[in-house]
Amino acid sequence: MKHLLSIGDLDRAQLEELLDHADRFAEVLTRSVPKVPALRGKTVVLAFFEDSTRTRSSFDVAARRLSADVVNFAAGASSLSKGESLRDTVETIHAMGIDAMVVRHRSSGAPHRISEWIDASIVNAGDGWHQHPTQALLDSFVLRRRLGSLEGRHIAIVGDIAHSRVARSNIEAFTALGAQVTLVGPTTLLPPTVSPWNVGVAHDLDGVIGDLDAIYLLRIQNERLAEPLIPSNREYRDRFGLTAARARRLRADAVICHPGPMNLGVEIDREVTANDDRVAVLDQVAAGVPVRMAVLFNVVGHGRFDEPASSGDRAPSTEDTGTGNASAEDAGTEVLT
Amino acid sequence: MTTIVLRGGQLLDQTGRRSGDVLIDHESGRILEVGPGLTGDRTLDASGCVITPGFVDLHVHLREPGDEVAETILSGSRCAARGGYTAVVAMPNTDPCMDSASVINEVLALGASALCEIRPAAAITIGREGRALAPMAELAALGVRIFTDDGTGLQDDRLMRRALEYAGSIPTDDGTPIVLAQHCEVATLSDGGVMHEGEWSAKLGLGGQPAEAEELMVMRDIALARLTGTRVHFQHLSTAGSVAMVRAAKAGGLPVTAEATPHHVALTDASCAGFDPVFKVHPPLRTDADVEAVRAGLSDGTIDAVATDHAPHPSDAKERPFDQAPPGMLGLETALAVVLADVGLSIDDALPLFSWQPAAIAGLADRHGRPIAPGEPANLAVFDPEHTWTVSGAESSSNSTNTPFEGRTLTGRVRHTIHAGEPVVIDFEATR
C-alpha cells in the first residue's frame, strides 16, 4: 500500500496482516537491540501541523527502530506562520528528498490533499474529525490480544463521536474485524446520521453495559460545552461516565479503553483507572510503537518478511542485529531467525 | 456598414422552431432580416446549429473591483460569451462592495467594453453587513433592478421586511420592477458547515449545513413576500424542501421567482469524498433526492431560470484543506451542456430557463431573450448540439480554473455568440 489515509481503505485481510506484523515487531522490541534495518536509507518526515507529543514520539521511535532517517517538522517554527501555504510547505519538504510523510493536521482531508500534491507515501496521523488510522490499529491490536479475536464481540464507543477521528477509525476497524459496535452518547455528540456504518446507537449506557466485551471511552473536550452540546461535564458523567458503579456492572472479562489523555471524573473515574485491571490504557500506549512499525514497514518498505534482497540492498531483516549476521543475500531465506 | 449573416441553421425562440438565416447589422446592432438564402459581408457558418436569443445569467461573480487575480469583468465576460450569454448580472460582493453609486458606475464603465452586457446587482445592506439599507433608489436610477446581499443571507427578519417594503415602493423609469434576491442561509444553523450535513459529512468528519439552514429562510421570505407584496427571487435553490415551498408559493399567487445552478442538478455531496475543495460551494452540493427535486423544479416551471453562480477562485485558494478553502465554482462555459445532459431537457424546453425568463427577472426583456425578428437587438447564441468537447479548467477563458467538471466530456457547445451585433465568439473562441 502506498498510503495509509483511512481505515476504510483497508479490507479485513489487510487489517489482520498489519496486526500480525505488529505482533512480530512487538517481539523485536523485546530484544537487546530492538532495531531492524527494514527502512534503512529511507527518509520519513513527521509533519505535525497540529500538536501532539505522544503520537509524534511514537512514530519517531517506530521509524528509528526500523532504521529510517527521521526528520521532525515543527509547524509552529515553520514558514506557515509567515503565510506559506500548506501545498508550498509540503512541496518544499518533498523537494529535499523524502520517501514518506507522517501527517497530522487539524483539517479533515489534509493528508488526502497532500497525497495529490507530492509523490511520497503519506501516513495519516490524525486529520481533523476524520480518521486516526494508527490509533484504531493499536486499539484493535490491544483488543485482539486481550479478547483473542474481535469476531462477534460487542464493543461500545462512548462519548463525542461526532468530533472524533478516533471514533471514525475505530468504527471502521472494529466492524471490519467482525465486532458488533454500538455508539453511545447524547444525540448532540453523535454524527448527523450513522448510516455510513453498520453500527447501533444507544442513548442509555446502563442499558448496554452488561452486554459489552469492551467499552471504548472518548474524551470530552471543553469546546463542546461552549457550543453548547452538553449542559455540563457533571451531567455527562452522570449519564455516560464510567463510574465505579458502572464498572461493577461491566463484565469481569471486559476491556476498558481510552485513547488518552483522560479527563478523570468525566468520562472515567479515578477510582476505576487506579484499581481496575480491565483498564488497558497503558497497553494501548505500549502498542503504539509496534503498530506504527508495522504501518511504516508496509507503506514505506515493501511489507514482506520473506522476500529476498531487492536492487542490491539488504533484505528487510528482523534478525537480531546484535549478532551482526544478517543472512540478507540468500534468496527465500526466512528473515525472522 | 458591415453585415454578418448566420447561415444554415435552425432558428429557435419563443415562437418556436424554423429554418432560416439571420442577417445582422454590426453598426446598429440589430437584426436586419430573417429568412432563407441570405448573404452578408461576413458569413458565420451555422450549419447543424440552433440559433437562439442570447442567454442571461442572473448570478455571476466577476470579482472586479477587488479580486482581479481570480477574474475581471472582461475575463468573466469572455466566459459568459463562450457560454452563449449576452448579459450577466454581476453580484455585489466585490471589494469595495457594490452598495454605492460610485462602485456601480465603475462596474458599468468597465462593463461597457465587455463581451456581453454587464448588469450590476447591488447590495441590500451597506457592506452586505445586514444592518443598514443601501441607497436603493439612487442605485435603481442607475439601472440596478436586483438587490442582494449574496454570499450571505440577510439574517434580520425585521430588516428584510423593511427592505422589501422600501424596495417595493421605488418607482422605476422603465417600469421594470425591483427584485430582492436572497442567498437563503440561516447563519446560526449553517455556522461551521462546509458541506451538506448528512451521510457524507458524517463519514468524512466535516461540519455540515443542514437543508433546513436554507429552507428556514426560504420559508421566511415567502411569508415576507406575502406580507409586503414585493418580489422575492430565490437564488441557487438546492433542497427538495425549498423547491416544494416555492412551488406552493407560486400556486398561491405570490410574487416569487427562483433560480438553480447547473452544479446543483449535476453533482451531489458524494463528490466531496476526496476532500477536493473544487466541490465546496454554498449552498453545498446535496443528496440525490435534492438533485432530483431541483431537476423536477426546472422541468415543471417552479424554477424560472438556470443561473450559474459562476465563482472563480485562484488555484492556490482551492489548493488548501477543504475547510479552509473558499466556496464556489466556475460555471458560465459549461452551463448549457450540463443542464441539457443532466436534466434531460431538449434545447427547446431548456431555452426559456436560459433566455427570456431570466431576462424578464433582470429587467432586460427589452433587449435580451427577444424573438429573432427584423428590428430586434442582435443578442444571439448559435448552439451546436452535436459538438463534443472535454472540459478543461486550463482552457477556460476565466483567470481561474476551478471547474467541478474537469475532464468531463460534454455534448453541445455554443459555436458563435453575437452581442449587440458584434460577433464576440466565433468557432467556440472569444474574438477578443
Interface residues (C-beta under 8 A of the other chain):
Chain A: S85 L86 R87 H105 S107 S108 G109 A110 H112 R113 E116 W117 D127 G128 W129 H130 Q131 R165 R168 P191 P192 T193 V194 S195 P196 W197
Chain B: E197 G198 E199 W200 S201 A202 K203 L204 G205 L206 G208 P210 G274 F275 D276 D316 E319 R320 P321 F322 D323 Q324
